[in-house]
Amino acid sequence: MTDPVVSAMVFYALATFTLVAAGFVALSNNIVHSAFALFATLFGMAGLYAFLSADLLAIVQMLVYVGGISVLVLFAVMLTSGLDDSRHSNSTTRLAGGIAVLLAVAAAAFVAASAVPSGTESAITPMTALIGDALLGRFVLPFEVVSVVLLAALLGGVTLARGVKGGDR
């Protein structure tokens, strides 16, 4: 078993890294810097999931968000014309509202954390096998229905993005 002090230090280091990166996403004046900070934030969240033994969530976070969404956002930022002018980037003129929301979320997190009894520790067991058995066992039909609905949404999105050409009506 690991030392609880070391575990707490690793958790707080990962949480601090994630929060600092999220702060750069919100407060950066350059959209490219915000996109790279988003990459770091999502990577930090994957580290937190892995640390908390949510191995499936950590893997999905790495594959879908860090690997897919971040690259998609970077491509969208790089391929958008007219981003050279920094005046069109993320301005931080609404800092007071952001601080108010931050304080409200921090107060809600404090209330939620104080409701949890301290000193209780549960056994850490990987959940990947249980989730896989559930998805391919009892929930296989809803899983397949959701995949068909997502495929239909993807095809509809591609159709809308292509638009209607002059002779195709």
Contacts in CASP RR format, 6 or more apart in sequence:
PFRMAT RR
TARGET T0000
AUTHOR 0000-0000-0000
METHOD contacts of the structure
MODEL  1
MTDPVVSAMVFYALATFTLVAAGFVALSNNIVHSAFALFATLFGMAGLYA
FLSADLLAIVQMLVYVGGISVLVLFAVMLTSGLDDSRHSNSTTRLAGGIA
VLLAVAAAAFVAASAVPSGTESAITPMTALIGDALLGRFVLPFEVVSVVL
LAALLGGVTLARGVKGGDR
10 51 0 8 1.000
11 48 0 8 1.000
11 51 0 8 1.000
14 44 0 8 1.000
14 47 0 8 1.000
14 48 0 8 1.000
14 51 0 8 1.000
15 48 0 8 1.000
17 40 0 8 1.000
17 44 0 8 1.000
18 41 0 8 1.000
18 44 0 8 1.000
18 45 0 8 1.000
18 48 0 8 1.000
21 37 0 8 1.000
21 38 0 8 1.000
21 40 0 8 1.000
21 41 0 8 1.000
21 44 0 8 1.000
22 37 0 8 1.000
22 41 0 8 1.000
23 37 0 8 1.000
24 33 0 8 1.000
24 34 0 8 1.000
24 37 0 8 1.000
24 40 0 8 1.000
25 34 0 8 1.000
25 37 0 8 1.000
25 38 0 8 1.000
25 41 0 8 1.000
26 34 0 8 1.000
26 90 0 8 1.000
26 92 0 8 1.000
26 98 0 8 1.000
27 92 0 8 1.000
28 34 0 8 1.000
28 37 0 8 1.000
28 89 0 8 1.000
28 90 0 8 1.000
29 86 0 8 1.000
29 89 0 8 1.000
29 90 0 8 1.000
29 91 0 8 1.000
29 92 0 8 1.000
30 86 0 8 1.000
30 89 0 8 1.000
30 90 0 8 1.000
31 77 0 8 1.000
31 83 0 8 1.000
31 89 0 8 1.000
31 90 0 8 1.000
32 74 0 8 1.000
32 77 0 8 1.000
32 78 0 8 1.000
32 83 0 8 1.000
34 89 0 8 1.000
34 90 0 8 1.000
35 70 0 8 1.000
35 73 0 8 1.000
35 74 0 8 1.000
35 77 0 8 1.000
36 74 0 8 1.000
38 70 0 8 1.000
38 73 0 8 1.000
39 66 0 8 1.000
39 70 0 8 1.000
39 74 0 8 1.000
42 61 0 8 1.000
42 65 0 8 1.000
42 66 0 8 1.000
42 69 0 8 1.000
42 70 0 8 1.000
43 62 0 8 1.000
43 66 0 8 1.000
45 61 0 8 1.000
45 65 0 8 1.000
46 58 0 8 1.000
46 61 0 8 1.000
46 62 0 8 1.000
46 65 0 8 1.000
46 66 0 8 1.000
47 58 0 8 1.000
47 61 0 8 1.000
49 55 0 8 1.000
49 57 0 8 1.000
49 58 0 8 1.000
49 61 0 8 1.000
50 58 0 8 1.000
53 124 0 8 1.000
53 125 0 8 1.000
53 126 0 8 1.000
53 127 0 8 1.000
54 127 0 8 1.000
55 126 0 8 1.000
55 127 0 8 1.000
55 128 0 8 1.000
56 127 0 8 1.000
56 128 0 8 1.000
56 131 0 8 1.000
59 128 0 8 1.000
77 83 0 8 1.000
82 88 0 8 1.000
83 89 0 8 1.000
135 143 0 8 1.000
136 143 0 8 1.000
END
